[in-house]
Amino acid sequence: MKSSKPAGRRHLPTSPFPPPPAAPPVQEFALDDRVTHDKYGLGQVVGVEPGRAVLIDFGTEKVKILSPYPKLSKL
């Protein structure tokens, strides 16, 4: 089965360009962590799928946010 992600390009040692920066580590969240999201605001983690997604209760709605969580930060 093929992956849905595009294959990354490898850096050639003879290239005049610097290698791409390493990917930042994926944040880990636990149940009951307080978080903030750029769009939804303050919330609390109510479900975790390690490395894949988190379910967050923002008070007015529950939202499932997929990894790598670009707009989500732990408080």
N, CA, C and O atoms as CSV, one atom per row, in Angstrom:
chain,resi,resn,atom,element,x,y,z
A,1,MET,N,N,0.839,-1.164,0.000
A,1,MET,CA,C,0.000,0.000,0.000
A,1,MET,C,C,0.895,1.242,0.000
A,1,MET,O,O,1.878,1.296,0.738
A,2,LYS,N,N,0.565,2.223,-0.811
A,2,LYS,CA,C,1.385,3.417,-0.912
A,2,LYS,C,C,0.967,4.454,0.123
A,2,LYS,O,O,-0.202,4.551,0.497
A,3,SER,N,N,1.946,5.220,0.571
A,3,SER,CA,C,1.698,6.291,1.525
A,3,SER,C,C,1.064,7.472,0.803
A,3,SER,O,O,1.337,7.693,-0.377
A,4,SER,N,N,0.217,8.237,1.499
A,4,SER,CA,C,-0.410,9.394,0.886
A,4,SER,C,C,0.494,10.623,0.930
A,4,SER,O,O,0.209,11.622,0.269
A,5,LYS,N,N,1.586,10.562,1.705
A,5,LYS,CA,C,2.518,11.674,1.791
A,5,LYS,C,C,3.492,11.632,0.615
A,5,LYS,O,O,3.882,10.553,0.169
A,6,PRO,N,N,3.887,12.813,0.110
A,6,PRO,CA,C,4.903,12.803,-0.937
A,6,PRO,C,C,6.258,12.434,-0.352
A,6,PRO,O,O,6.555,12.726,0.806
A,7,ALA,N,N,7.064,11.792,-1.170
A,7,ALA,CA,C,8.390,11.388,-0.710
A,7,ALA,C,C,9.263,12.624,-0.529
A,7,ALA,O,O,9.223,13.547,-1.342
A,8,GLY,N,N,10.050,12.635,0.544
A,8,GLY,CA,C,10.947,13.760,0.783
A,8,GLY,C,C,12.136,13.710,-0.153
A,8,GLY,O,O,12.540,12.637,-0.602
A,9,ARG,N,N,12.688,14.858,-0.443
A,9,ARG,CA,C,13.850,14.910,-1.322
A,9,ARG,C,C,15.099,14.742,-0.483
A,9,ARG,O,O,15.179,15.255,0.633
A,10,ARG,N,N,16.063,14.032,-1.010
A,10,ARG,CA,C,17.314,13.853,-0.291
A,10,ARG,C,C,18.277,14.963,-0.661
A,10,ARG,O,O,18.216,15.511,-1.762
A,11,HIS,N,N,19.153,15.288,0.248
A,11,HIS,CA,C,20.130,16.346,0.036
A,11,HIS,C,C,21.406,15.731,-0.518
A,11,HIS,O,O,21.962,14.796,0.057
A,12,LEU,N,N,21.854,16.262,-1.629
A,12,LEU,CA,C,23.089,15.765,-2.231
A,12,LEU,C,C,24.287,16.489,-1.629
A,12,LEU,O,O,24.240,17.706,-1.452
A,13,PRO,N,N,25.359,15.768,-1.310
A,13,PRO,CA,C,26.520,16.406,-0.689
A,13,PRO,C,C,27.173,17.465,-1.570
A,13,PRO,O,O,27.840,18.361,-1.054
A,14,THR,N,N,26.997,17.384,-2.881
A,14,THR,CA,C,27.616,18.350,-3.783
A,14,THR,C,C,26.720,19.559,-4.059
A,14,THR,O,O,27.102,20.444,-4.825
A,15,SER,N,N,25.560,19.609,-3.459
A,15,SER,CA,C,24.629,20.708,-3.684
A,15,SER,C,C,25.159,22.003,-3.080
A,15,SER,O,O,25.715,21.984,-1.982
A,16,PRO,N,N,24.997,23.136,-3.780
A,16,PRO,CA,C,25.435,24.415,-3.227
A,16,PRO,C,C,24.453,24.979,-2.193
A,16,PRO,O,O,24.755,25.968,-1.525
A,17,PHE,N,N,23.296,24.358,-2.064
A,17,PHE,CA,C,22.269,24.836,-1.131
A,17,PHE,C,C,22.379,24.103,0.192
A,17,PHE,O,O,22.759,22.932,0.219
A,18,PRO,N,N,22.051,24.775,1.297
A,18,PRO,CA,C,22.111,24.104,2.599
A,18,PRO,C,C,21.006,23.047,2.716
A,18,PRO,O,O,19.971,23.159,2.060
A,19,PRO,N,N,21.222,22.033,3.542
A,19,PRO,CA,C,20.177,21.012,3.706
A,19,PRO,C,C,18.952,21.619,4.395
A,19,PRO,O,O,19.079,22.593,5.137
A,20,PRO,N,N,17.776,21.054,4.154
A,20,PRO,CA,C,16.569,21.585,4.794
A,20,PRO,C,C,16.637,21.368,6.309
A,20,PRO,O,O,17.268,20.416,6.768
A,21,PRO,N,N,16.001,22.230,7.076
A,21,PRO,CA,C,16.022,22.063,8.529
A,21,PRO,C,C,15.267,20.800,8.945
A,21,PRO,O,O,14.342,20.360,8.263
A,22,ALA,N,N,15.672,20.237,10.061
A,22,ALA,CA,C,15.007,19.034,10.572
A,22,ALA,C,C,13.603,19.390,11.047
A,22,ALA,O,O,13.362,20.496,11.532
A,23,ALA,N,N,12.690,18.453,10.902
A,23,ALA,CA,C,11.316,18.671,11.340
A,23,ALA,C,C,11.270,18.759,12.864
A,23,ALA,O,O,11.949,17.996,13.550
A,24,PRO,N,N,10.474,19.685,13.393
A,24,PRO,CA,C,10.369,19.783,14.850
A,24,PRO,C,C,9.655,18.553,15.407
A,24,PRO,O,O,8.834,17.953,14.714
A,25,PRO,N,N,9.955,18.171,16.643
A,25,PRO,CA,C,9.288,17.003,17.215
A,25,PRO,C,C,7.793,17.262,17.400
A,25,PRO,O,O,7.376,18.388,17.669
A,26,VAL,N,N,7.001,16.213,17.252
A,26,VAL,CA,C,5.552,16.322,17.408
A,26,VAL,C,C,5.229,16.470,18.880
A,26,VAL,O,O,5.748,15.728,19.714
A,27,GLN,N,N,4.368,17.435,19.204
A,27,GLN,CA,C,3.975,17.652,20.594
A,27,GLN,C,C,3.168,16.471,21.097
A,27,GLN,O,O,2.414,15.853,20.347
A,28,GLU,N,N,3.334,16.167,22.372
A,28,GLU,CA,C,2.562,15.111,23.018
A,28,GLU,C,C,1.567,15.742,23.972
A,28,GLU,O,O,1.915,16.654,24.722
A,29,PHE,N,N,0.338,15.267,23.950
A,29,PHE,CA,C,-0.707,15.763,24.841
A,29,PHE,C,C,-1.257,14.613,25.668
A,29,PHE,O,O,-1.290,13.469,25.215
A,30,ALA,N,N,-1.688,14.926,26.885
A,30,ALA,CA,C,-2.275,13.937,27.783
A,30,ALA,C,C,-3.690,14.391,28.141
A,30,ALA,O,O,-4.043,15.555,27.948
A,31,LEU,N,N,-4.488,13.475,28.658
A,31,LEU,CA,C,-5.841,13.816,29.081
A,31,LEU,C,C,-5.787,14.929,30.117
A,31,LEU,O,O,-4.885,14.974,30.953
A,32,ASP,N,N,-6.752,15.814,30.050
A,32,ASP,CA,C,-6.919,16.949,30.970
A,32,ASP,C,C,-5.873,18.043,30.807
A,32,ASP,O,O,-5.823,18.950,31.638
A,33,ASP,N,N,-5.031,17.999,29.767
A,33,ASP,CA,C,-4.106,19.108,29.499
A,33,ASP,C,C,-4.917,20.318,29.062
A,33,ASP,O,O,-5.878,20.188,28.303
A,34,ARG,N,N,-4.531,21.495,29.541
A,34,ARG,CA,C,-5.137,22.741,29.093
A,34,ARG,C,C,-4.369,23.218,27.867
A,34,ARG,O,O,-3.138,23.234,27.869
A,35,VAL,N,N,-5.095,23.608,26.817
A,35,VAL,CA,C,-4.461,24.005,25.564
A,35,VAL,C,C,-5.109,25.283,25.033
A,35,VAL,O,O,-6.185,25.687,25.473
A,36,THR,N,N,-4.427,25.900,24.086
A,36,THR,CA,C,-4.994,27.035,23.369
A,36,THR,C,C,-4.812,26.798,21.875
A,36,THR,O,O,-3.803,26.249,21.434
A,37,HIS,N,N,-5.814,27.226,21.105
A,37,HIS,CA,C,-5.802,27.053,19.653
A,37,HIS,C,C,-6.044,28.421,19.020
A,37,HIS,O,O,-6.841,29.211,19.527
A,38,ASP,N,N,-5.359,28.699,17.917
A,38,ASP,CA,C,-5.473,29.999,17.253
A,38,ASP,C,C,-6.904,30.315,16.822
A,38,ASP,O,O,-7.309,31.477,16.851
A,39,LYS,N,N,-7.664,29.317,16.429
A,39,LYS,CA,C,-9.022,29.548,15.930
A,39,LYS,C,C,-10.087,29.368,17.016
A,39,LYS,O,O,-11.018,30.168,17.106
A,40,TYR,N,N,-9.955,28.313,17.850
A,40,TYR,CA,C,-11.009,27.953,18.792
A,40,TYR,C,C,-10.820,28.527,20.189
A,40,TYR,O,O,-11.787,28.603,20.947
A,41,GLY,N,N,-9.612,28.932,20.553
A,41,GLY,CA,C,-9.372,29.513,21.873
A,41,GLY,C,C,-8.922,28.478,22.889
A,41,GLY,O,O,-8.236,27.516,22.545
A,42,LEU,N,N,-9.317,28.683,24.160
A,42,LEU,CA,C,-8.907,27.802,25.256
A,42,LEU,C,C,-9.743,26.536,25.282
A,42,LEU,O,O,-10.938,26.555,24.988
A,43,GLY,N,N,-9.087,25.422,25.644
A,43,GLY,CA,C,-9.790,24.152,25.713
A,43,GLY,C,C,-9.073,23.167,26.605
A,43,GLY,O,O,-8.018,23.460,27.167
A,44,GLN,N,N,-9.673,21.982,26.724
A,44,GLN,CA,C,-9.122,20.912,27.547
A,44,GLN,C,C,-9.151,19.614,26.756
A,44,GLN,O,O,-10.150,19.290,26.115
A,45,VAL,N,N,-8.043,18.872,26.807
A,45,VAL,CA,C,-7.933,17.611,26.080
A,45,VAL,C,C,-8.829,16.567,26.754
A,45,VAL,O,O,-8.709,16.319,27.954
A,46,VAL,N,N,-9.731,15.956,25.967
A,46,VAL,CA,C,-10.617,14.919,26.497
A,46,VAL,C,C,-10.385,13.564,25.843
A,46,VAL,O,O,-10.950,12.562,26.283
A,47,GLY,N,N,-9.562,13.520,24.797
A,47,GLY,CA,C,-9.250,12.257,24.135
A,47,GLY,C,C,-7.928,12.358,23.406
A,47,GLY,O,O,-7.582,13.410,22.868
A,48,VAL,N,N,-7.176,11.238,23.389
A,48,VAL,CA,C,-5.863,11.231,22.750
A,48,VAL,C,C,-5.701,9.973,21.910
A,48,VAL,O,O,-5.967,8.867,22.380
A,49,GLU,N,N,-5.265,10.144,20.671
A,49,GLU,CA,C,-4.814,9.047,19.817
A,49,GLU,C,C,-3.332,9.319,19.598
A,49,GLU,O,O,-2.986,10.141,18.750
A,50,PRO,N,N,-2.441,8.651,20.341
A,50,PRO,CA,C,-1.014,8.983,20.328
A,50,PRO,C,C,-0.422,9.103,18.922
A,50,PRO,O,O,-0.513,8.185,18.106
A,51,GLY,N,N,0.188,10.267,18.666
A,51,GLY,CA,C,0.840,10.510,17.390
A,51,GLY,C,C,-0.098,10.788,16.230
A,51,GLY,O,O,0.370,11.045,15.121
A,52,ARG,N,N,-1.424,10.746,16.449
A,52,ARG,CA,C,-2.366,10.919,15.334
A,52,ARG,C,C,-3.298,12.105,15.515
A,52,ARG,O,O,-3.409,12.946,14.623
A,53,ALA,N,N,-3.975,12.184,16.666
A,53,ALA,CA,C,-4.972,13.230,16.857
A,53,ALA,C,C,-5.286,13.420,18.337
A,53,ALA,O,O,-4.998,12.556,19.166
A,54,VAL,N,N,-5.882,14.569,18.650
A,54,VAL,CA,C,-6.393,14.828,19.995
A,54,VAL,C,C,-7.811,15.366,19.868
A,54,VAL,O,O,-8.133,16.070,18.911
A,55,LEU,N,N,-8.653,15.034,20.833
A,55,LEU,CA,C,-10.014,15.540,20.898
A,55,LEU,C,C,-10.043,16.577,22.010
A,55,LEU,O,O,-9.685,16.282,23.151
A,56,ILE,N,N,-10.472,17.796,21.676
A,56,ILE,CA,C,-10.424,18.894,22.624
A,56,ILE,C,C,-11.808,19.485,22.811
A,56,ILE,O,O,-12.534,19.730,21.848
A,57,ASP,N,N,-12.164,19.712,24.085
A,57,ASP,CA,C,-13.425,20.354,24.438
A,57,ASP,C,C,-13.156,21.841,24.614
A,57,ASP,O,O,-12.446,22.247,25.534
A,58,PHE,N,N,-13.729,22.656,23.724
A,58,PHE,CA,C,-13.547,24.102,23.784
A,58,PHE,C,C,-14.726,24.787,24.462
A,58,PHE,O,O,-14.858,26.008,24.373
A,59,GLY,N,N,-15.581,24.033,25.134
A,59,GLY,CA,C,-16.734,24.595,25.825
A,59,GLY,C,C,-17.974,24.575,24.957
A,59,GLY,O,O,-18.981,23.971,25.328
A,60,THR,N,N,-17.917,25.227,23.808
A,60,THR,CA,C,-19.079,25.272,22.920
A,60,THR,C,C,-19.110,24.090,21.953
A,60,THR,O,O,-20.167,23.736,21.433
A,61,GLU,N,N,-17.946,23.483,21.716
A,61,GLU,CA,C,-17.872,22.345,20.809
A,61,GLU,C,C,-16.641,21.492,21.110
A,61,GLU,O,O,-15.680,21.950,21.728
A,62,LYS,N,N,-16.699,20.237,20.655
A,62,LYS,CA,C,-15.552,19.338,20.752
A,62,LYS,C,C,-14.968,19.193,19.350
A,62,LYS,O,O,-15.690,18.946,18.383
A,63,VAL,N,N,-13.633,19.353,19.257
A,63,VAL,CA,C,-12.977,19.347,17.959
A,63,VAL,C,C,-11.848,18.333,17.980
A,63,VAL,O,O,-11.066,18.282,18.929
A,64,LYS,N,N,-11.764,17.522,16.925
A,64,LYS,CA,C,-10.666,16.571,16.752
A,64,LYS,C,C,-9.615,17.251,15.879
A,64,LYS,O,O,-9.893,17.627,14.741
A,65,ILE,N,N,-8.400,17.406,16.423
A,65,ILE,CA,C,-7.317,18.069,15.699
A,65,ILE,C,C,-6.252,17.035,15.382
A,65,ILE,O,O,-5.783,16.316,16.265
A,66,LEU,N,N,-5.879,16.970,14.116
A,66,LEU,CA,C,-4.914,15.985,13.655
A,66,LEU,C,C,-3.482,16.465,13.835
A,66,LEU,O,O,-3.210,17.665,13.841
A,67,SER,N,N,-2.573,15.508,13.982
A,67,SER,CA,C,-1.148,15.790,14.117
A,67,SER,C,C,-0.651,16.426,12.836
A,67,SER,O,O,-1.131,16.031,11.774
A,68,PRO,N,N,0.239,17.345,12.843
A,68,PRO,CA,C,1.241,17.784,13.811
A,68,PRO,C,C,0.816,18.962,14.666
A,68,PRO,O,O,1.682,19.592,15.273
A,69,TYR,N,N,-0.446,19.296,14.752
A,69,TYR,CA,C,-0.987,20.331,15.636
A,69,TYR,C,C,-0.327,21.697,15.435
A,69,TYR,O,O,0.233,22.238,16.389
A,70,PRO,N,N,-0.371,22.272,14.234
A,70,PRO,CA,C,0.343,23.521,13.981
A,70,PRO,C,C,-0.175,24.732,14.750
A,70,PRO,O,O,0.613,25.619,15.075
A,71,LYS,N,N,-1.461,24.800,15.050
A,71,LYS,CA,C,-2.023,25.981,15.720
A,71,LYS,C,C,-2.395,25.705,17.173
A,71,LYS,O,O,-3.108,26.499,17.787
A,72,LEU,N,N,-1.928,24.598,17.728
A,72,LEU,CA,C,-2.271,24.180,19.071
A,72,LEU,C,C,-1.053,24.225,19.972
A,72,LEU,O,O,0.020,23.753,19.598
A,73,SER,N,N,-1.216,24.795,21.165
A,73,SER,CA,C,-0.105,24.804,22.119
A,73,SER,C,C,-0.612,24.521,23.526
A,73,SER,O,O,-1.719,24.899,23.909
A,74,LYS,N,N,0.241,23.844,24.272
A,74,LYS,CA,C,-0.064,23.449,25.633
A,74,LYS,C,C,0.169,24.638,26.565
A,74,LYS,O,O,1.132,25.386,26.396
A,75,LEU,N,N,-0.707,24.805,27.540
A,75,LEU,CA,C,-0.539,25.882,28.525
A,75,LEU,C,C,0.164,25.382,29.765
A,75,LEU,O,O,0.390,26.151,30.699
